[in-house]
């Protein structure tokens, strides 16, 4: 989840209130979870990822930048 495509633009979306539950993710090679807002005034907020299963072990750790209120609940596998 990223807002990096906004570079050079002037219209920034609001990204938040996202709830991802009971999913299975496979074939992830880089990072299981990467969430990146644009800057300190354009955050990604209120994201919950719960009861998910990640079947791949990622090359790098989860990454979060310019975020607020990210909740990871009862997720399993893949180096979590």
N, C-alpha and C positions, 0 to 999 in steps of 0.2 A: 504494500500500500504506500504510494508515494505522491507527493505534490511537486516533484522536481521538474515536471514538464512545464511548469509555470514560468520558468526562467525567462526574463525579459518581458513578460506580460504584465498587464495591469488589472486583470480580472482574476481574482483568486476564489476558488470554490471553498465552501465550508464542508469539511470532512469530519464526521463524527456520528455518535449514536449508532455505532455498528455492532451487531451481535452475531457472532459466528459460533455455532454449536453443533456438536455431534457429527463432525465431519471426519473423513479419512483423507489424508494427503499422502501421495506417493510420488517417487521420482524427483524429489527436491534435491538439487545438488549443491546449491550455494548456501542458503539460510532457510530455516523453517519459517521464521517470522522476521520480517523487516518492515518497519513502519516509520515513515519519514515525512514530517511536515515540511513546509517551505522555509520558514524562519520563525523568530520568536513571537511574531504577531500573527502568523498564519499556521496554527497548530492543527494536528490531527488529535481529536479528543474523544473520550468516552467510547473506547473500543473494548469489547469483551470477546475473548476466545476461550471457549469452555468445552470440556468433554470431547476434545478432538484427539485423533491419533495420527502421529507422524511416523510413517514407516521407513523413511530414509534418515541416515545420519548426515547432517550437513557438514560442509567444509569449515564454516565459521559459525560463531555464536549468533544468537538472535540480536537484532539491531533496532534501536529506537532513538530517533532524534526529533526534536521539536514536536513532542507529544505531551499529552496530559491525560491522566486517568485511564491507563491501559491495564486491563485486568486479564491475567492468564490464570484459568481455574481448571484444575484436574485434567490437564493434558498429559498425554503419554507418548513415549517412544522417541526415536530420532535424536537422542542426545539431550532431550529436555530435562 
